[in-house]
Amino acid sequence: MTEYTPDPQLREAFLGGMSHAACTVNIVTTDGTAGRGGVTVSAMTSVSADSPKPTLLVCVHHEASAAPLILENGNFCVNLLRDDQSFISDTFAGRFRKEFADKFECADWAPMETGAPRVVDPLVAFDCKVISAERIGTHHVFVGEVQDIFTASRGTPLIYANRAYGRTIRIDPVTTFATSQSDTALRIGCFHTFGPFVVPRIIGEFAKDDSTDLRLMDGDHRRLIEGLRAGDIDLALMYDIDLPDDIVTTPLATMNPYILLAENHPLASEPNLTLETLTKHPMVLLDAPPTADYFLSIFAAQHLTPQVKYHCPSYEMVRGMVGQGLGFSILATKPASNLSYDGHALVTRPLPASTRPSHTVLATKRGAHLPAAAQPFISVCKELFS
């Protein structure tokens, strides 16, 4: 085989460009006389549905241990993962070598018709017989003739793009081309922990002008930044913690964090709690980046470490856990109700006056063209938050 020296600049530009191509995440497995093997692959696509049997292709690096096994066994199974199965992808990409001596220990498996193993519950699995194998550059291009297909009854695909995992979001089609080009649509993102407490009031005021096509999305810190950068959203209501240089903000409000306790918690009757006292009790941490780091930094500023017993990504789950007496928590958003979802009474206590507050902002991408409705929306936000 002829070896070629790649153009380093063109190679880097190619890799950078391809990183923007969203791909499903697949585990390609094989088993047979050569033994069992598997590897994480993103380069998978259909070839034809109209041949005697459907065909697809996968690209596997020639140094992957699974490559020679696929060649010798003559089969492979493409396991298209669900969006809650990234741990399987990481394992077969070699990231958990210390935890798993055998990569297949990370999941349960079932044999397909060819003998190639299938994850018991992937989104889809295509069982293939190798009908073509060609080495191109550093990769083997395997074309497989599909022998059997497994399809799950639920789930959405795990996506890899911009060098990170993601999941699909349905986008409703526009009714006309003119609508798609309209400058009246305004896409708003909001940090998921405080969105339900502030967005309805903002929209209630803003929606008096019914001419704006308002579209909402909530998500975590990373999702909102990605949405601004990709143009999926125009404005984002979020915290001003660890924002990159290409995101500009309009300050809205200062939020002072507070202590949340069950009504019958031993500390509930003490009006002036110290951080040192809190460290003697279990904590339920709102583990939604970047708020988790912010809440922990409150203790770190006093050279203290809380006893975090539970990590919860959901704001209401935290309130429910606290209501059950499983620990205290520190939060910044304060809803009108003092009851958890399951009806347990909650009380709040102030943190020491020296505690660093958090700040809510309206964020946009630097240099982005904003719809005409953006400025009126910003004005409403400023007025209501003030």
WONORBEL-V226904 format. One line per field, one symbol per residue. ss: DSSP state (@ for helix, = for strand, . for the rest). A space follows every 50 residues. Layout:
ss: ???
This chain:
ss: .......@@@@@@@@@@@....==.=====......=====..=====.. ....=======...@@@@@@@@@.======.=...@@@@@@@........ ..@@@@..===.....===....=============..============ =.....=====..====.........@@@@....=======...@@@@@@ @@@@@@......=======.@@@@@@@@@@....=====.......==== =====..=====............@@@@...=====....@@@@@@@@@@ ......======..@@@@@@@@@....====.......=.....====== .......========.......@@@@@@@@@@@@@.
